[in-house]
């Protein structure tokens, strides 16, 4: 089994699991439906291709919260350009300044195929909504012969420098992970973000069991500072004699 890791970093993100009508909410972390949709778009799959979607939906999913961000509300009004009739007022919620590392686990061949698709996507990725482009490349890499938890433990912390300074006294940082349960594993909560169909006329999602855990990740700035203090200063005992001559 292999794990593909993705960096989800942008000014705004929106990951809806229960958004309806004029009120579009967002979850506090990326949804499986959103990430599978991103991967399907990168491969150029049709929305109605339920057979290939089922293959992607069978991947196990997890997300690590590297920088929680803040929830913001956008209050929107609109008027029809021709009839001048007011359109329904809508509320759209976003996550601002958030950074996540998402991971999907599956067979080596499929994971490598998705990795190649992210290198040259047919449709550009976006962070939940088309109005939320990523600030940096989404693809991080492939971890072979591992599982979701270990891959997220091995992936470096992706938070912004200003956010990392809040933890500059810690050699390691505890990060929250929302992980899909393993076969036979009990407990956890349920999210309705297991995609069944992306067909525009009838999108369908099922409940998915998830567990929350914590992984310890090295602080890159603290490690760099420690290495700097460990450097032995250069010293030439004969330099003073050479200068006197």
Secondary structure, 3 states (H helix, E strand, C coil): CEEEEEEEEEEEECCCCCCECCEECCCCCCCHHHHHHHHHHHHCCCCCCHHHHHHHHCCEEEEEEEECCEEEEEEECCECCCCCCECCCEEEEEEEEEEEEEEEEECHHHHHHHHHHHHCCCCCCCCCCCCCCCCCCCEEEEEECCCHHHHHHHCCCCCCHHHHHHHCCCCEEEEEEEEECCCCCCCCEEEEEEEEECCCCCCEEEEEEEEEEEEEEECHHHHHHHHHHHCCCCCCCCHHHHHHC
